[in-house]
Amino acid sequence: MHLRLQEQEHLARFELDQLLRAEESMYKQRARELAINLGDSNTKYFYCLMKKRQSQAYISQITDADDTFHTDSSGIATVFVSHF
Protein backbone atom coordinates (compact mmCIF):
# COMPACT_ATOMS: atom_id res chain seq x y z
CA MET A 1 0.00 0.00 0.00
CA HIS A 2 2.89 2.35 0.78
CA LEU A 3 4.31 1.78 -2.71
CA ARG A 4 0.95 2.72 -4.26
CA LEU A 5 0.99 6.06 -2.42
CA GLN A 6 4.48 6.77 -3.72
CA GLU A 7 3.34 6.06 -7.27
CA GLN A 8 0.36 8.39 -6.85
CA GLU A 9 2.60 11.11 -5.44
CA HIS A 10 5.04 10.71 -8.33
CA LEU A 11 2.19 10.93 -10.85
CA ALA A 12 0.75 14.00 -9.10
CA ARG A 13 4.13 15.75 -9.12
CA PHE A 14 4.58 14.94 -12.81
CA GLU A 15 1.15 16.37 -13.64
CA LEU A 16 1.90 19.47 -11.57
CA ASP A 17 5.18 20.00 -13.43
CA GLN A 18 3.36 19.74 -16.76
CA LEU A 19 0.74 22.26 -15.66
CA LEU A 20 3.38 24.68 -14.39
CA ARG A 21 5.26 24.47 -17.70
CA ALA A 22 2.04 25.10 -19.62
CA GLU A 23 1.25 28.09 -17.40
CA GLU A 24 4.73 29.52 -17.91
CA SER A 25 4.40 29.12 -21.66
CA MET A 26 1.05 30.91 -21.60
CA TYR A 27 2.54 33.83 -19.66
CA LYS A 28 5.45 34.09 -22.09
CA GLN A 29 3.05 34.18 -25.03
CA ARG A 30 0.95 36.87 -23.36
CA ALA A 31 4.04 38.94 -22.61
CA ARG A 32 5.22 38.67 -26.22
CA GLU A 33 1.74 39.65 -27.47
CA LEU A 34 1.71 42.64 -25.14
CA ALA A 35 5.14 43.70 -26.37
CA ILE A 36 4.00 43.48 -29.97
CA ASN A 37 0.83 45.45 -29.29
CA LEU A 38 2.74 48.15 -27.42
CA GLY A 39 5.35 48.14 -30.14
CA ASP A 40 2.81 48.98 -32.80
CA SER A 41 2.96 52.58 -31.68
CA ASN A 42 6.80 52.55 -31.90
CA THR A 43 7.23 53.34 -28.24
CA LYS A 44 10.46 53.49 -26.34
CA TYR A 45 9.33 50.32 -24.57
CA PHE A 46 9.24 48.41 -27.85
CA TYR A 47 12.76 49.46 -28.82
CA CYS A 48 14.04 48.55 -25.37
CA LEU A 49 12.62 45.03 -25.72
CA MET A 50 13.99 44.69 -29.23
CA LYS A 51 17.50 45.69 -28.11
CA LYS A 52 17.32 43.24 -25.20
CA ARG A 53 16.40 40.36 -27.53
CA GLN A 54 19.18 41.29 -29.93
CA SER A 55 21.75 41.38 -27.14
CA GLN A 56 20.63 37.97 -25.89
CA ALA A 57 20.98 36.50 -29.37
CA TYR A 58 24.47 37.99 -29.93
CA ILE A 59 27.50 35.72 -29.53
CA SER A 60 30.35 37.85 -28.21
CA GLN A 61 32.88 35.06 -27.70
CA ILE A 62 33.31 31.35 -28.26
CA THR A 63 35.80 28.68 -27.27
CA ASP A 64 37.13 26.22 -29.84
CA ALA A 65 38.15 22.58 -29.34
CA ASP A 66 41.61 23.70 -28.14
CA ASP A 67 40.04 25.92 -25.42
CA THR A 68 41.09 29.08 -27.26
CA PHE A 69 38.76 32.08 -26.94
CA HIS A 70 37.69 33.87 -30.11
CA THR A 71 36.04 37.29 -29.83
CA ASP A 72 36.22 38.68 -33.38
CA SER A 73 33.47 37.87 -35.87
CA SER A 74 35.75 36.02 -38.29
CA GLY A 75 37.15 33.84 -35.50
CA ILE A 76 33.67 33.01 -34.24
CA ALA A 77 32.53 32.14 -37.76
CA THR A 78 35.58 29.91 -38.28
CA VAL A 79 34.89 28.01 -35.05
CA PHE A 80 31.26 27.44 -36.04
CA VAL A 81 32.16 26.25 -39.53
CA SER A 82 34.88 23.93 -38.29
CA HIS A 83 32.59 22.48 -35.61
CA PHE A 84 29.78 21.63 -37.99
C-alpha positions as semicolon CSV with decimal commas, in nm:
position;residue;x (nm);y (nm);z (nm)
1;M;0,000;0,000;0,000
2;H;0,289;0,235;0,078
3;L;0,431;0,178;-0,271
4;R;0,095;0,272;-0,426
5;L;0,099;0,606;-0,242
6;Q;0,448;0,677;-0,372
7;E;0,334;0,606;-0,727
8;Q;0,036;0,839;-0,685
9;E;0,260;1,111;-0,544
10;H;0,504;1,071;-0,833
11;L;0,219;1,093;-1,085
12;A;0,075;1,400;-0,910
13;R;0,413;1,575;-0,912
14;F;0,458;1,494;-1,281
15;E;0,115;1,637;-1,364
16;L;0,190;1,947;-1,157
17;D;0,518;2,000;-1,343
18;Q;0,336;1,974;-1,676
19;L;0,074;2,226;-1,566
20;L;0,338;2,468;-1,439
21;R;0,526;2,447;-1,770
22;A;0,204;2,510;-1,962
23;E;0,125;2,809;-1,740
24;E;0,473;2,952;-1,791
25;S;0,440;2,912;-2,166
26;M;0,105;3,091;-2,160
27;Y;0,254;3,383;-1,966
28;K;0,545;3,409;-2,209
29;Q;0,305;3,418;-2,503
30;R;0,095;3,687;-2,336
31;A;0,404;3,894;-2,261
32;R;0,522;3,867;-2,622
33;E;0,174;3,965;-2,747
34;L;0,171;4,264;-2,514
35;A;0,514;4,370;-2,637
36;I;0,400;4,348;-2,997
37;N;0,083;4,545;-2,929
38;L;0,274;4,815;-2,742
39;G;0,535;4,814;-3,014
40;D;0,281;4,898;-3,280
41;S;0,296;5,258;-3,168
42;N;0,680;5,255;-3,190
43;T;0,723;5,334;-2,824
44;K;1,046;5,349;-2,634
45;Y;0,933;5,032;-2,457
46;F;0,924;4,841;-2,785
47;Y;1,276;4,946;-2,882
48;C;1,404;4,855;-2,537
49;L;1,262;4,503;-2,572
50;M;1,399;4,469;-2,923
51;K;1,750;4,569;-2,811
52;K;1,732;4,324;-2,520
53;R;1,640;4,036;-2,753
54;Q;1,918;4,129;-2,993
55;S;2,175;4,138;-2,714
56;Q;2,063;3,797;-2,589
57;A;2,098;3,650;-2,937
58;Y;2,447;3,799;-2,993
59;I;2,750;3,572;-2,953
60;S;3,035;3,785;-2,821
61;Q;3,288;3,506;-2,770
62;I;3,331;3,135;-2,826
63;T;3,580;2,868;-2,727
64;D;3,713;2,622;-2,984
65;A;3,815;2,258;-2,934
66;D;4,161;2,370;-2,814
67;D;4,004;2,592;-2,542
68;T;4,109;2,908;-2,726
69;F;3,876;3,208;-2,694
70;H;3,769;3,387;-3,011
71;T;3,604;3,729;-2,983
72;D;3,622;3,868;-3,338
73;S;3,347;3,787;-3,587
74;S;3,575;3,602;-3,829
75;G;3,715;3,384;-3,550
76;I;3,367;3,301;-3,424
77;A;3,253;3,214;-3,776
78;T;3,558;2,991;-3,828
79;V;3,489;2,801;-3,505
80;F;3,126;2,744;-3,604
81;V;3,216;2,625;-3,953
82;S;3,488;2,393;-3,829
83;H;3,259;2,248;-3,561
84;F;2,978;2,163;-3,799
